[in-house]
């Protein structure tokens, strides 16, 4: 659930999503659910290359079809995230993942 | 929750994992993203000829095949001159690398 909470902190930030089919979409993150399905608003894509989403403004993206999510570094506190990831690993997997 | 509820009864475009594009009215959905479309069309783009639409009627897409889904602006869509729009087929999301 860590990344679900993490993405909730990114709501209303601009992100770029790369699908497994290579298509990239930029937009404002509007909501997220437990499967990491996303909803983006004001989406932008390369319409000349992929006219498929012409006239679409907001988009639901299935989490399982996402390869990468590009984030603006200023939106992410990596040391906090690393810390939280460690704490979750200890809580769910015991000490063996925490490098002890 | 990123529910599809907000898109119900709107005209939507759906991209599927095999790279196809469907248009239709969103009639229903469930938690696995299975979707039901009415008045569905499949729209195919070609690199060297105008797009073609294939009418399908009522259509169910199984959730695992849905890549993305979004409502489109009817007026904006109707103002597009598709006779000059050419595109390659989208890649599949499977073994795309």
N, CA and C atoms of all chains as a GROMACS GRO file, in nm:
protein
  591
    1UNK      N    1   0.082  -0.122   0.000
    1UNK     CA    2   0.000   0.000   0.000
    1UNK      C    3   0.085   0.126   0.000
    2UNK      N    4   0.219   0.108   0.013
    2UNK     CA    5   0.306   0.226   0.023
    2UNK      C    6   0.295   0.314  -0.102
    3UNK      N    7   0.299   0.250  -0.219
    3UNK     CA    8   0.300   0.331  -0.340
    3UNK      C    9   0.164   0.392  -0.370
    4UNK      N   10   0.059   0.324  -0.321
    4UNK     CA   11  -0.074   0.385  -0.329
    4UNK      C   12  -0.074   0.517  -0.251
    5UNK      N   13  -0.023   0.513  -0.126
    5UNK     CA   14  -0.016   0.636  -0.045
    5UNK      C   15   0.077   0.738  -0.110
    6UNK      N   16   0.188   0.687  -0.165
    6UNK     CA   17   0.284   0.778  -0.229
    6UNK      C   18   0.218   0.854  -0.344
    7UNK      N   19   0.145   0.779  -0.428
    7UNK     CA   20   0.083   0.846  -0.543
    7UNK      C   21  -0.028   0.941  -0.500
    8UNK      N   22  -0.091   0.911  -0.385
    8UNK     CA   23  -0.194   1.003  -0.336
    8UNK      C   24  -0.134   1.140  -0.304
    9UNK      N   25  -0.004   1.141  -0.266
    9UNK     CA   26   0.059   1.271  -0.238
    9UNK      C   27   0.089   1.347  -0.368
   10UNK      N   28   0.078   1.279  -0.482
   10UNK     CA   29   0.109   1.344  -0.610
   10UNK      C   30  -0.016   1.394  -0.683
   11UNK      N   31  -0.133   1.381  -0.620
   11UNK     CA   32  -0.256   1.429  -0.682
   11UNK      C   33  -0.244   1.579  -0.709
   12UNK      N   34  -0.292   1.618  -0.827
   12UNK     CA   35  -0.287   1.757  -0.876
   12UNK      C   36  -0.148   1.798  -0.925
   13UNK      N   37  -0.054   1.702  -0.929
   13UNK     CA   38   0.076   1.730  -0.989
   13UNK      C   39   0.076   1.677  -1.134
   14UNK      N   40   0.163   1.737  -1.215
   14UNK     CA   41   0.173   1.690  -1.353
   14UNK      C   42   0.268   1.571  -1.361
   15UNK      N   43   0.222   1.464  -1.425
   15UNK     CA   44   0.307   1.346  -1.441
   15UNK      C   45   0.304   1.300  -1.587
   16UNK      N   46   0.404   1.221  -1.624
   16UNK     CA   47   0.406   1.163  -1.759
   16UNK      C   48   0.403   1.012  -1.746
   17UNK      N   49   0.306   0.951  -1.811
   17UNK     CA   50   0.288   0.807  -1.801
   17UNK      C   51   0.330   0.742  -1.932
   18UNK      N   52   0.412   0.639  -1.922
   18UNK     CA   53   0.449   0.564  -2.042
   18UNK      C   54   0.384   0.428  -2.035
   19UNK      N   55   0.303   0.397  -2.136
   19UNK     CA   56   0.234   0.268  -2.143
   19UNK      C   57   0.330   0.159  -2.189
   20UNK      N   58   0.288   0.036  -2.170
   20UNK     CA   59   0.367  -0.076  -2.219
   20UNK      C   60   0.373  -0.080  -2.372
   21UNK      N   61   0.282  -0.010  -2.440
   21UNK     CA   62   0.289  -0.006  -2.586
   21UNK      C   63   0.374   0.111  -2.636
   22UNK      N   64   0.440   0.183  -2.544
   22UNK     CA   65   0.532   0.289  -2.584
   22UNK      C   66   0.471   0.428  -2.588
   23UNK      N   67   0.338   0.438  -2.587
   23UNK     CA   68   0.272   0.568  -2.592
   23UNK      C   69   0.296   0.644  -2.461
   24UNK      N   70   0.327   0.773  -2.474
   24UNK     CA   71   0.346   0.855  -2.355
   24UNK      C   72   0.237   0.960  -2.344
   25UNK      N   73   0.186   0.978  -2.224
   25UNK     CA   74   0.079   1.074  -2.200
   25UNK      C   75   0.116   1.161  -2.081
   26UNK      N   76   0.107   1.292  -2.100
   26UNK     CA   77   0.131   1.386  -1.990
   26UNK      C   78  -0.003   1.438  -1.942
   27UNK      N   79  -0.017   1.453  -1.811
   27UNK     CA   80  -0.142   1.507  -1.760
   27UNK      C   81  -0.135   1.531  -1.611
   28UNK      N   82  -0.240   1.592  -1.558
   28UNK     CA   83  -0.248   1.619  -1.416
   28UNK      C   84  -0.313   1.501  -1.347
   29UNK      N   85  -0.245   1.445  -1.247
   29UNK     CA   86  -0.298   1.329  -1.176
   29UNK      C   87  -0.421   1.371  -1.097
   30UNK      N   88  -0.533   1.305  -1.122
   30UNK     CA   89  -0.657   1.342  -1.053
   30UNK      C   90  -0.696   1.240  -0.948
   31UNK      N   91  -0.677   1.111  -0.978
   31UNK     CA   92  -0.703   1.014  -0.872
   31UNK      C   93  -0.630   0.884  -0.900
   32UNK      N   94  -0.628   0.801  -0.798
   32UNK     CA   95  -0.550   0.678  -0.799
   32UNK      C   96  -0.626   0.578  -0.715
   33UNK      N   97  -0.618   0.450  -0.750
   33UNK     CA   98  -0.681   0.350  -0.664
   33UNK      C   99  -0.582   0.240  -0.627
   34UNK      N  100  -0.632   0.138  -0.559
   34UNK     CA  101  -0.545   0.033  -0.504
   34UNK      C  102  -0.470  -0.044  -0.611
   35UNK      N  103  -0.522  -0.050  -0.734
   35UNK     CA  104  -0.452  -0.121  -0.842
   35UNK      C  105  -0.352  -0.030  -0.913
   36UNK      N  106  -0.337   0.091  -0.863
   36UNK     CA  107  -0.259   0.196  -0.927
   36UNK      C  108  -0.315   0.234  -1.064
   37UNK      N  109  -0.447   0.213  -1.080
   37UNK     CA  110  -0.517   0.276  -1.193
   37UNK      C  111  -0.512   0.426  -1.170
   38UNK      N  112  -0.491   0.502  -1.277
   38UNK     CA  113  -0.480   0.647  -1.264
   38UNK      C  114  -0.591   0.716  -1.339
   39UNK      N  115  -0.621   0.836  -1.296
   39UNK     CA  116  -0.705   0.924  -1.376
   39UNK      C  117  -0.630   1.053  -1.397
   40UNK      N  118  -0.613   1.090  -1.524
   40UNK     CA  119  -0.542   1.212  -1.559
   40UNK      C  120  -0.638   1.312  -1.621
   41UNK      N  121  -0.612   1.442  -1.597
   41UNK     CA  122  -0.688   1.549  -1.660
   41UNK      C  123  -0.597   1.627  -1.752
   42UNK      N  124  -0.656   1.700  -1.846
   42UNK     CA  125  -0.580   1.784  -1.940
   42UNK      C  126  -0.464   1.708  -2.003
   43UNK      N  127  -0.497   1.593  -2.061
   43UNK     CA  128  -0.390   1.509  -2.115
   43UNK      C  129  -0.332   1.568  -2.244
   44UNK      N  130  -0.202   1.542  -2.260
   44UNK     CA  131  -0.133   1.582  -2.383
   44UNK      C  132  -0.058   1.461  -2.438
   45UNK      N  133  -0.074   1.438  -2.568
   45UNK     CA  134   0.002   1.330  -2.633
   45UNK      C  135   0.051   1.381  -2.767
   46UNK      N  136   0.134   1.302  -2.830
   46UNK     CA  137   0.178   1.334  -2.964
   46UNK      C  138   0.066   1.295  -3.060
   47UNK      N  139  -0.025   1.391  -3.087
   47UNK     CA  140  -0.146   1.361  -3.165
   47UNK      C  141  -0.113   1.329  -3.311
   48UNK      N  142   0.000   1.384  -3.361
   48UNK     CA  143   0.036   1.355  -3.500
   48UNK      C  144   0.075   1.209  -3.517
   49UNK      N  145   0.141   1.157  -3.415
   49UNK     CA  146   0.185   1.019  -3.423
   49UNK      C  147   0.072   0.923  -3.382
   50UNK      N  148  -0.002   0.963  -3.279
   50UNK     CA  149  -0.111   0.880  -3.228
   50UNK      C  150  -0.240   0.961  -3.224
   51UNK      N  151  -0.316   0.965  -3.334
   51UNK     CA  152  -0.439   1.046  -3.333
   51UNK      C  153  -0.553   0.979  -3.256
   52UNK      N  154  -0.526   0.865  -3.198
   52UNK     CA  155  -0.632   0.786  -3.134
   52UNK      C  156  -0.705   0.861  -3.024
   53UNK      N  157  -0.633   0.946  -2.952
   53UNK     CA  158  -0.696   1.012  -2.838
   53UNK      C  159  -0.730   1.159  -2.866
   54UNK      N  160  -0.751   1.192  -2.994
   54UNK     CA  161  -0.796   1.327  -3.030
   54UNK      C  162  -0.927   1.355  -2.956
   55UNK      N  163  -0.940   1.478  -2.904
   55UNK     CA  164  -1.062   1.525  -2.839
   55UNK      C  165  -1.085   1.463  -2.701
   56UNK      N  166  -0.990   1.384  -2.652
   56UNK     CA  167  -1.003   1.330  -2.517
   56UNK      C  168  -0.928   1.422  -2.420
   57UNK      N  169  -0.994   1.461  -2.311
   57UNK     CA  170  -0.931   1.552  -2.215
   57UNK      C  171  -0.890   1.480  -2.089
   58UNK      N  172  -0.982   1.398  -2.036
   58UNK     CA  173  -0.945   1.324  -1.916
   58UNK      C  174  -0.945   1.175  -1.950
   59UNK      N  175  -0.859   1.104  -1.881
   59UNK     CA  176  -0.831   0.968  -1.922
   59UNK      C  177  -0.814   0.879  -1.800
   60UNK      N  178  -0.880   0.763  -1.806
   60UNK     CA  179  -0.858   0.659  -1.706
   60UNK      C  180  -0.752   0.565  -1.762
   61UNK      N  181  -0.650   0.533  -1.683
   61UNK     CA  182  -0.543   0.444  -1.729
   61UNK      C  183  -0.537   0.322  -1.638
   62UNK      N  184  -0.539   0.204  -1.698
   62UNK     CA  185  -0.534   0.083  -1.618
   62UNK      C  186  -0.391   0.061  -1.567
   63UNK      N  187  -0.378   0.044  -1.437
   63UNK     CA  188  -0.246   0.032  -1.375
   63UNK      C  189  -0.157  -0.073  -1.438
   64UNK      N  190  -0.217  -0.186  -1.477
   64UNK     CA  191  -0.138  -0.298  -1.529
   64UNK      C  192  -0.077  -0.267  -1.665
   65UNK      N  193  -0.121  -0.161  -1.731
   65UNK     CA  194  -0.070  -0.128  -1.864
   65UNK      C  195   0.039  -0.022  -1.861
   66UNK      N  196   0.078   0.019  -1.741
   66UNK     CA  197   0.178   0.124  -1.727
   66UNK      C  198   0.317   0.063  -1.717
   67UNK      N  199   0.410   0.117  -1.794
   67UNK     CA  200   0.550   0.073  -1.780
   67UNK      C  201   0.624   0.169  -1.686
   68UNK      N  202   0.621   0.298  -1.717
   68UNK     CA  203   0.689   0.397  -1.633
   68UNK      C  204   0.597   0.512  -1.599
   69UNK      N  205   0.623   0.574  -1.486
   69UNK     CA  206   0.563   0.705  -1.456
   69UNK      C  207   0.678   0.801  -1.430
   70UNK      N  208   0.686   0.904  -1.513
   70UNK     CA  209   0.792   1.004  -1.498
   70UNK      C  210   0.740   1.114  -1.406
   71UNK      N  211   0.819   1.145  -1.303
   71UNK     CA  212   0.776   1.244  -1.206
   71UNK      C  213   0.874   1.360  -1.206
   72UNK      N  214   0.824   1.476  -1.171
   72UNK     CA  215   0.913   1.589  -1.151
   72UNK      C  216   0.986   1.569  -1.018
   73UNK      N  217   1.122   1.574  -1.019
   73UNK     CA  218   1.198   1.546  -0.896
   73UNK      C  219   1.157   1.634  -0.778
   74UNK      N  220   1.111   1.756  -0.804
   74UNK     CA  221   1.076   1.843  -0.691
   74UNK      C  222   0.951   1.794  -0.617
   75UNK      N  223   0.872   1.706  -0.684
   75UNK     CA  224   0.751   1.655  -0.620
   75UNK      C  225   0.779   1.536  -0.528
   76UNK      N  226   0.902   1.483  -0.534
   76UNK     CA  227   0.930   1.359  -0.462
   76UNK      C  228   1.041   1.380  -0.360
   77UNK      N  229   1.016   1.338  -0.238
   77UNK     CA  230   1.120   1.337  -0.135
   77UNK      C  231   1.176   1.195  -0.130
   78UNK      N  232   1.286   1.174  -0.203
   78UNK     CA  233   1.334   1.036  -0.219
   78UNK      C  234   1.383   0.975  -0.088
   79UNK      N  235   1.443   1.057   0.000
   79UNK     CA  236   1.493   0.998   0.125
   79UNK      C  237   1.376   0.956   0.214
   80UNK      N  238   1.269   1.035   0.211
   80UNK     CA  239   1.149   0.998   0.287
   80UNK      C  240   1.088   0.870   0.231
   81UNK      N  241   1.086   0.861   0.097
   81UNK     CA  242   1.027   0.743   0.032
   81UNK      C  243   1.109   0.618   0.062
   82UNK      N  244   1.241   0.633   0.057
   82UNK     CA  245   1.329   0.521   0.085
   82UNK      C  246   1.309   0.472   0.228
   83UNK      N  247   1.298   0.567   0.318
   83UNK     CA  248   1.273   0.536   0.458
   83UNK      C  249   1.142   0.462   0.478
   84UNK      N  250   1.038   0.512   0.411
   84UNK     CA  251   0.906   0.451   0.422
   84UNK      C  252   0.908   0.310   0.363
   85UNK      N  253   0.980   0.294   0.250
   85UNK     CA  254   0.989   0.162   0.186
   85UNK      C  255   1.057   0.063   0.280
   86UNK      N  256   1.162   0.109   0.349
   86UNK     CA  257   1.233   0.024   0.443
   86UNK      C  258   1.143  -0.016   0.559
   87UNK      N  259   1.072   0.083   0.610
   87UNK     CA  260   0.983   0.055   0.724
   87UNK      C  261   0.875  -0.044   0.684
   88UNK      N  262   0.821  -0.028   0.562
   88UNK     CA  263   0.716  -0.122   0.518
   88UNK      C  264   0.774  -0.261   0.500
   89UNK      N  265   0.898  -0.268   0.446
   89UNK     CA  266   0.961  -0.400   0.425
   89UNK      C  267   0.980  -0.471   0.558
   90UNK      N  268   1.020  -0.396   0.660
   90UNK     CA  269   1.038  -0.456   0.792
   90UNK      C  270   0.904  -0.504   0.847
   91UNK      N  271   0.803  -0.420   0.830
   91UNK     CA  272   0.671  -0.452   0.885
   91UNK      C  273   0.611  -0.575   0.818
   92UNK      N  274   0.634  -0.591   0.685
   92UNK     CA  275   0.566  -0.699   0.614
   92UNK      C  276   0.654  -0.822   0.597
   93UNK      N  277   0.786  -0.803   0.587
   93UNK     CA  278   0.872  -0.918   0.555
   93UNK      C  279   0.970  -0.954   0.666
   94UNK      N  280   0.959  -0.893   0.781
   94UNK     CA  281   1.055  -0.920   0.888
   94UNK      C  282   1.186  -0.849   0.859
   95UNK      N  283   1.294  -0.892   0.924
   95UNK     CA  284   1.422  -0.821   0.914
   95UNK      C  285   1.499  -0.855   0.788
   96UNK      N  286   1.462  -0.965   0.721
   96UNK     CA  287   1.550  -1.015   0.614
   96UNK      C  288   1.564  -0.920   0.497
   97UNK      N  289   1.468  -0.829   0.477
   97UNK     CA  290   1.477  -0.735   0.365
   97UNK      C  291   1.546  -0.606   0.406
   98UNK      N  292   1.570  -0.588   0.532
   98UNK     CA  293   1.619  -0.459   0.578
   98UNK      C  294   1.771  -0.454   0.583
   99UNK      N  295   1.839  -0.559   0.530
   99UNK     CA  296   1.983  -0.559   0.524
   99UNK      C  297   2.049  -0.582   0.660
  100UNK      N  298   1.981  -0.656   0.746
  100UNK     CA  299   2.043  -0.687   0.876
  100UNK      C  300   2.063  -0.837   0.892
  101UNK      N  301  -1.061   0.685  -0.499
  101UNK     CA  302  -1.076   0.578  -0.600
  101UNK      C  303  -1.085   0.637  -0.740
  102UNK      N  304  -1.016   0.575  -0.833
  102UNK     CA  305  -1.030   0.623  -0.971
  102UNK      C  306  -1.142   0.548  -1.039
  103UNK      N  307  -1.261   0.579  -1.002
  103UNK     CA  308  -1.376   0.507  -1.055
  103UNK      C  309  -1.412   0.558  -1.194
  104UNK      N  310  -1.469   0.470  -1.272
  104UNK     CA  311  -1.515   0.509  -1.405
  104UNK      C  312  -1.656   0.568  -1.400
  105UNK      N  313  -1.710   0.580  -1.279
  105UNK     CA  314  -1.847   0.627  -1.262
  105UNK      C  315  -1.871   0.762  -1.331
  106UNK      N  316  -1.769   0.849  -1.320
  106UNK     CA  317  -1.782   0.982  -1.377
  106UNK      C  318  -1.799   0.979  -1.529
  107UNK      N  319  -1.760   0.868  -1.592
  107UNK     CA  320  -1.764   0.860  -1.739
  107UNK      C  321  -1.890   0.788  -1.789
  108UNK      N  322  -1.974   0.739  -1.696
  108UNK     CA  323  -2.092   0.662  -1.738
  108UNK      C  324  -2.182   0.742  -1.830
  109UNK      N  325  -2.236   0.674  -1.931
  109UNK     CA  326  -2.327   0.733  -2.029
  109UNK      C  327  -2.264   0.843  -2.113
  110UNK      N  328  -2.131   0.854  -2.107
  110UNK     CA  329  -2.064   0.948  -2.196
  110UNK      C  330  -2.004   0.870  -2.313
  111UNK      N  331  -1.976   0.943  -2.420
  111UNK     CA  332  -1.909   0.880  -2.532
  111UNK      C  333  -1.761   0.871  -2.502
  112UNK      N  334  -1.707   0.752  -2.511
  112UNK     CA  335  -1.568   0.731  -2.471
  112UNK      C  336  -1.487   0.666  -2.584
  113UNK      N  337  -1.355   0.683  -2.573
  113UNK     CA  338  -1.263   0.609  -2.658
  113UNK      C  339  -1.187   0.513  -2.569
  114UNK      N  340  -1.171   0.391  -2.616
  114UNK     CA  341  -1.099   0.290  -2.538
  114UNK      C  342  -0.985   0.235  -2.624
  115UNK      N  343  -0.865   0.233  -2.570
  115UNK     CA  344  -0.753   0.167  -2.638
  115UNK      C  345  -0.732   0.032  -2.571
  116UNK      N  346  -0.718  -0.072  -2.651
  116UNK     CA  347  -0.702  -0.206  -2.594
  116UNK      C  348  -0.556  -0.252  -2.609
  117UNK      N  349  -0.524  -0.360  -2.540
  117UNK     CA  350  -0.384  -0.404  -2.532
  117UNK      C  351  -0.330  -0.449  -2.668
  118UNK      N  352  -0.418  -0.487  -2.761
  118UNK     CA  353  -0.369  -0.525  -2.894
  118UNK      C  354  -0.356  -0.404  -2.986
  119UNK      N  355  -0.375  -0.284  -2.931
  119UNK     CA  356  -0.352  -0.162  -3.006
  119UNK      C  357  -0.471  -0.112  -3.086
  120UNK      N  358  -0.589  -0.167  -3.058
  120UNK     CA  359  -0.707  -0.122  -3.131
  120UNK      C  360  -0.779  -0.011  -3.054
  121UNK      N  361  -0.857   0.067  -3.130
  121UNK     CA  362  -0.931   0.179  -3.070
  121UNK      C  363  -1.080   0.155  -3.087
  122UNK      N  364  -1.153   0.165  -2.978
  122UNK     CA  365  -1.299   0.152  -2.982
  122UNK      C  366  -1.363   0.280  -2.934
  123UNK      N  367  -1.475   0.316  -2.996
  123UNK     CA  368  -1.554   0.430  -2.950
  123UNK      C  369  -1.692   0.378  -2.916
  124UNK      N  370  -1.756   0.438  -2.818
  124UNK     CA  371  -1.890   0.396  -2.783
  124UNK      C  372  -1.939   0.470  -2.661
  125UNK      N  373  -2.064   0.443  -2.623
  125UNK     CA  374  -2.119   0.503  -2.503
  125UNK      C  375  -2.094   0.407  -2.387
  126UNK      N  376  -2.036   0.456  -2.280
  126UNK     CA  377  -2.003   0.370  -2.166
  126UNK      C  378  -2.131   0.339  -2.089
  127UNK      N  379  -2.172   0.213  -2.096
  127UNK     CA  380  -2.297   0.173  -2.029
  127UNK      C  381  -2.271   0.113  -1.892
  128UNK      N  382  -2.154   0.053  -1.876
  128UNK     CA  383  -2.127  -0.009  -1.746
  128UNK      C  384  -1.984  -0.051  -1.735
  129UNK      N  385  -1.944  -0.085  -1.610
  129UNK     CA  386  -1.806  -0.127  -1.584
  129UNK      C  387  -1.806  -0.201  -1.452
  130UNK      N  388  -1.697  -0.267  -1.418
  130UNK     CA  389  -1.683  -0.323  -1.284
  130UNK      C  390  -1.541  -0.301  -1.232
  131UNK      N  391  -1.510  -0.360  -1.116
  131UNK     CA  392  -1.383  -0.330  -1.050
  131UNK      C  393  -1.263  -0.384  -1.126
  132UNK      N  394  -1.284  -0.481  -1.217
  132UNK     CA  395  -1.171  -0.531  -1.295
  132UNK      C  396  -1.158  -0.457  -1.429
  133UNK      N  397  -1.230  -0.346  -1.443
  133UNK     CA  398  -1.230  -0.263  -1.564
  133UNK      C  399  -1.293  -0.331  -1.685
  134UNK      N  400  -1.372  -0.439  -1.663
  134UNK     CA  401  -1.457  -0.485  -1.773
  134UNK      C  402  -1.547  -0.368  -1.810
  135UNK      N  403  -1.564  -0.341  -1.939
  135UNK     CA  404  -1.651  -0.230  -1.977
  135UNK      C  405  -1.754  -0.274  -2.081
  136UNK      N  406  -1.871  -0.214  -2.074
  136UNK     CA  407  -1.978  -0.238  -2.171
  136UNK      C  408  -1.999  -0.110  -2.249
  137UNK      N  409  -1.992  -0.120  -2.381
  137UNK     CA  410  -2.016  -0.004  -2.467
  137UNK      C  411  -2.142  -0.030  -2.549
  138UNK      N  412  -2.220   0.075  -2.573
  138UNK     CA  413  -2.328   0.064  -2.670
  138UNK      C  414  -2.292   0.149  -2.791
  139UNK      N  415  -2.354   0.120  -2.903
  139UNK     CA  416  -2.325   0.187  -3.031
  139UNK      C  417  -2.175   0.191  -3.056
  140UNK      N  418  -2.110   0.078  -3.032
  140UNK     CA  419  -1.964   0.077  -3.041
  140UNK      C  420  -1.916   0.076  -3.186
  141UNK      N  421  -1.800   0.138  -3.205
  141UNK     CA  422  -1.731   0.138  -3.335
  141UNK      C  423  -1.588   0.094  -3.311
  142UNK      N  424  -1.531   0.026  -3.407
  142UNK     CA  425  -1.386   0.011  -3.403
  142UNK      C  426  -1.330   0.107  -3.508
  143UNK      N  427  -1.231   0.184  -3.468
  143UNK     CA  428  -1.171   0.280  -3.562
  143UNK      C  429  -1.028   0.238  -3.592
  144UNK      N  430  -1.001   0.223  -3.722
  144UNK     CA  431  -0.866   0.182  -3.762
  144UNK      C  432  -0.801   0.296  -3.840
  145UNK      N  433  -0.677   0.329  -3.801
  145UNK     CA  434  -0.598   0.429  -3.875
  145UNK      C  435  -0.498   0.357  -3.963
  146UNK      N  436  -0.469   0.420  -4.077
  146UNK     CA  437  -0.374   0.360  -4.171
  146UNK      C  438  -0.269   0.464  -4.206
  147UNK      N  439  -0.145   0.420  -4.237
  147UNK     CA  440  -0.039   0.516  -4.268
  147UNK      C  441  -0.062   0.587  -4.401
  148UNK      N  442  -0.140   0.528  -4.492
  148UNK     CA  443  -0.149   0.584  -4.627
  148UNK      C  444  -0.292   0.601  -4.678
  149UNK      N  445  -0.390   0.577  -4.594
  149UNK     CA  446  -0.528   0.603  -4.636
  149UNK      C  447  -0.609   0.648  -4.516
  150UNK      N  448  -0.724   0.714  -4.539
  150UNK     CA  449  -0.802   0.766  -4.425
  150UNK      C  450  -0.850   0.654  -4.333
  151UNK      N  451  -0.883   0.694  -4.212
  151UNK     CA  452  -0.930   0.596  -4.112
  151UNK      C  453  -1.062   0.532  -4.158
  152UNK      N  454  -1.085   0.414  -4.104
  152UNK     CA  455  -1.213   0.349  -4.132
  152UNK      C  456  -1.280   0.309  -4.002
  153UNK      N  457  -1.413   0.320  -3.999
  153UNK     CA  458  -1.491   0.281  -3.881
  153UNK      C  459  -1.570   0.155  -3.912
  154UNK      N  460  -1.576   0.067  -3.815
  154UNK     CA  461  -1.652  -0.057  -3.829
  154UNK      C  462  -1.757  -0.058  -3.718
  155UNK      N  463  -1.883  -0.064  -3.754
  155UNK     CA  464  -1.988  -0.061  -3.651
  155UNK      C  465  -2.004  -0.197  -3.586
  156UNK      N  466  -2.010  -0.196  -3.455
  156UNK     CA  467  -2.013  -0.322  -3.380
  156UNK      C  468  -2.138  -0.342  -3.295
  157UNK      N  469  -2.210  -0.234  -3.264
  157UNK     CA  470  -2.327  -0.245  -3.177
  157UNK      C  471  -2.287  -0.251  -3.031
  158UNK      N  472  -2.351  -0.338  -2.954
  158UNK     CA  473  -2.315  -0.350  -2.812
  158UNK      C  474  -2.187  -0.432  -2.801
  159UNK      N  475  -2.103  -0.395  -2.705
  159UNK     CA  476  -1.969  -0.453  -2.703
  159UNK      C  477  -1.920  -0.460  -2.559
  160UNK      N  478  -1.864  -0.574  -2.523
  160UNK     CA  479  -1.802  -0.586  -2.390
  160UNK      C  480  -1.652  -0.605  -2.410
  161UNK      N  481  -1.573  -0.530  -2.336
  161UNK     CA  482  -1.428  -0.548  -2.340
  161UNK      C  483  -1.383  -0.600  -2.204
  162UNK      N  484  -1.315  -0.712  -2.205
  162UNK     CA  485  -1.268  -0.768  -2.078
  162UNK      C  486  -1.158  -0.679  -2.021
  163UNK      N  487  -1.165  -0.659  -1.889
  163UNK     CA  488  -1.077  -0.563  -1.821
  163UNK      C  489  -0.930  -0.576  -1.851
  164UNK      N  490  -0.879  -0.700  -1.860
  164UNK     CA  491  -0.733  -0.717  -1.882
  164UNK      C  492  -0.687  -0.654  -2.012
  165UNK      N  493  -0.780  -0.632  -2.106
  165UNK     CA  494  -0.740  -0.579  -2.236
  165UNK      C  495  -0.749  -0.428  -2.247
  166UNK      N  496  -0.801  -0.364  -2.142
  166UNK     CA  497  -0.818  -0.219  -2.148
  166UNK      C  498  -0.685  -0.151  -2.113
  167UNK      N  499  -0.638  -0.063  -2.201
  167UNK     CA  500  -0.518   0.016  -2.171
  167UNK      C  501  -0.560   0.149  -2.109
  168UNK      N  502  -0.648   0.221  -2.178
  168UNK     CA  503  -0.697   0.346  -2.122
  168UNK      C  504  -0.833   0.378  -2.181
  169UNK      N  505  -0.902   0.464  -2.113
  169UNK     CA  506  -1.040   0.493  -2.150
  169UNK      C  507  -1.068   0.639  -2.112
  170UNK      N  508  -1.122   0.715  -2.206
  170UNK     CA  509  -1.151   0.854  -2.173
  170UNK      C  510  -1.266   0.908  -2.254
  171UNK      N  511  -1.348   0.995  -2.194
  171UNK     CA  512  -1.456   1.058  -2.268
  171UNK      C  513  -1.399   1.160  -2.366
  172UNK      N  514  -1.464   1.176  -2.480
  172UNK     CA  515  -1.415   1.275  -2.576
  172UNK      C  516  -1.519   1.382  -2.601
  173UNK      N  517  -1.471   1.496  -2.643
  173UNK     CA  518  -1.556   1.612  -2.671
  173UNK      C  519  -1.619   1.595  -2.808
  174UNK      N  520  -1.752   1.580  -2.808
  174UNK     CA  521  -1.826   1.553  -2.931
  174UNK      C  522  -1.802   1.659  -3.039
  175UNK      N  523  -1.810   1.787  -3.000
  175UNK     CA  524  -1.795   1.896  -3.098
  175UNK      C  525  -1.655   1.896  -3.158
  176UNK      N  526  -1.555   1.883  -3.069
  176UNK     CA  527  -1.417   1.882  -3.116
  176UNK      C  528  -1.395   1.765  -3.212
  177UNK      N  529  -1.451   1.651  -3.176
  177UNK     CA  530  -1.437   1.531  -3.258
  177UNK      C  531  -1.501   1.552  -3.397
  178UNK      N  532  -1.619   1.614  -3.398
  178UNK     CA  533  -1.690   1.633  -3.525
  178UNK      C  534  -1.622   1.735  -3.616
  179UNK      N  535  -1.538   1.821  -3.556
  179UNK     CA  536  -1.471   1.924  -3.635
  179UNK      C  537  -1.338   1.877  -3.694
  180UNK      N  538  -1.303   1.752  -3.667
  180UNK     CA  539  -1.174   1.705  -3.717
  180UNK      C  540  -1.190   1.648  -3.857
  181UNK      N  541  -1.102   1.693  -3.944
  181UNK     CA  542  -1.105   1.643  -4.081
  181UNK      C  543  -1.020   1.515  -4.087
  182UNK      N  544  -1.086   1.403  -4.070
  182UNK     CA  545  -1.013   1.278  -4.060
  182UNK      C  546  -0.955   1.232  -4.196
  183UNK      N  547  -0.996   1.299  -4.306
  183UNK     CA  548  -0.943   1.255  -4.434
  183UNK      C  549  -0.793   1.284  -4.446
  184UNK      N  550  -0.742   1.371  -4.357
  184UNK     CA  551  -0.599   1.404  -4.363
  184UNK      C  552  -0.521   1.345  -4.245
  185UNK      N  553  -0.587   1.259  -4.169
  185UNK     CA  554  -0.521   1.202  -4.051
  185UNK      C  555  -0.475   1.060  -4.084
  186UNK      N  556  -0.345   1.041  -4.077
  186UNK     CA  557  -0.288   0.908  -4.104
  186UNK      C  558  -0.205   0.866  -3.984
  187UNK      N  559  -0.202   0.739  -3.956
  187UNK     CA  560  -0.119   0.694  -3.844
  187UNK      C  561  -0.089   0.546  -3.857
  188UNK      N  562   0.023   0.511  -3.796
  188UNK     CA  563   0.055   0.368  -3.787
  188UNK      C  564  -0.031   0.306  -3.680
  189UNK      N  565  -0.040   0.174  -3.689
  189UNK     CA  566  -0.113   0.100  -3.587
  189UNK      C  567  -0.040   0.113  -3.454
  190UNK      N  568  -0.114   0.121  -3.345
  190UNK     CA  569  -0.050   0.123  -3.214
  190UNK      C  570   0.012  -0.012  -3.187
  191UNK      N  571   0.119  -0.010  -3.109
  191UNK     CA  572   0.182  -0.138  -3.072
  191UNK      C  573   0.099  -0.208  -2.966
  192UNK      N  574   0.116  -0.338  -2.959
  192UNK     CA  575   0.053  -0.416  -2.852
  192UNK      C  576   0.126  -0.387  -2.721
  193UNK      N  577   0.059  -0.405  -2.609
  193UNK     CA  578   0.129  -0.388  -2.482
  193UNK      C  579   0.202  -0.515  -2.441
  194UNK      N  580   0.182  -0.620  -2.521
  194UNK     CA  581   0.246  -0.746  -2.486
  194UNK      C  582   0.371  -0.767  -2.570
  195UNK      N  583   0.481  -0.802  -2.504
  195UNK     CA  584   0.609  -0.825  -2.571
  195UNK      C  585   0.646  -0.709  -2.664
  196UNK      N  586   0.620  -0.588  -2.618
  196UNK     CA  587   0.641  -0.472  -2.705
  196UNK      C  588   0.789  -0.437  -2.721
  197UNK      N  589   0.873  -0.485  -2.630
  197UNK     CA  590   1.014  -0.442  -2.634
  197UNK      C  591   1.094  -0.509  -2.745
   0.00000   0.00000   0.00000
